[in-house]
Amino acid sequence: MAKTRLISLLLVAALAVTTAACGDDNPEGAAPGGPDQVKVGVIPILDVAPIYLGKEQGFFAKQNIELTMEQAQGGAAIVPAVVSGQYQFGFSNVASLLLGTARNVPVKVVANGVNSTSDKAKDFGMLVVKDPAITSAKQLEGKTVATNTLRNIVHLSVNEIVRQAGGDPAKVKFVEVPFPDMAAALESDRVQAMFVVEPFLSAGLSKGWKTIGALADVAPNLCVAVYFASTQTITGNPDLVKRFTTAMQESLAYANANPDAVRTAVTTYTTIKAEAAAKLTLPKWPSEIDRPSIDRTNQLLVTDGFLPAPADTGKLLP
């Protein structure tokens, strides 16, 4: 059901781009001589702290961009909004964008988003269990795991973690549960494991629950999500895209070098409190895209039967 819904949203939005392209000669809303008015679709999670810091530090203003972030529930909503022209740029996980590319959704990556920590024992996204008897992901066979969305980077990562532990991911049942609701689902035994990202990971571990896998198990520097634009925006306004990418790369580098600023920033656009922010495991925010890890995700989509053949990354990556 989730796959069908995602495909429908993406394909409808792909058709809508023609209308959007014909309706406004100045989609970015720049006043003559003024900065470009740019909307970016984001998710209210730790991962997007760099773009908020970049706005705060003036990196986008320096590129003559007046930036507005609009929060969405996930990439499944952001992708069609970008394609239709509602947003000029968006943030989404790599797996969803690869699935869209394989179905000719007209989007292309413009900047890196967020990567795993490379530490399998301490990552910002991990597989968590409550039952102390479960010590290996192989033991999840016949059990239920919470994922925020089916057939996305989380689902794919759990499958690979189970596979590396010698298990069969086809024997694991997945249910969609929003990140904020996963702990309650695990507490009530509706699921036997959950894959969560910060700050929900730290909250779960504070209960004494344990981890049995991480994003870093999939690839050491796993590229989890990226910033992207529609091909219409990229071809129609390449100068804006170049300036946005430059500001985004500066923002990523700043976030990587200033963890305290990240912890402060995340309290301004989420409900995370300062005390909780101080305990978060931060991801990595490289300025450059880790192409080998995207190739890895692409192949895993085929391995797990989510795609019949790898998506053409030449269409997706810059």
Secondary structure, 3 states (H helix, E strand, C coil): CHHHHHHHHHHHHHHHHHHHHHHCCCCCCCCCCCCEEEEEEECCCHHHHHHHHHHHHCHHHHCCEEEEEEECCCHHHHHHHHHHCCCCEEEEEHHHHHHHHHCCCCEEEEEEEEECCCCCCCCCEEEEECCCCCCCHHHHCCCEEEECCCCCHHHHHHHHHHHHCCCCHHHCEEEECCHHHHHHHHHCCCCCEEEEECCHHHHHHCCCCEEEEEHHHHCCCCEEEEEEEEHHHHHHCHHHHHHHHHHHHHHHHHHHHCHHHHHHHHHHHCCCCHHHHCCCCCCECCCCCCHHHHHHHHHHHHHCCCCCCCCCHHHHCC
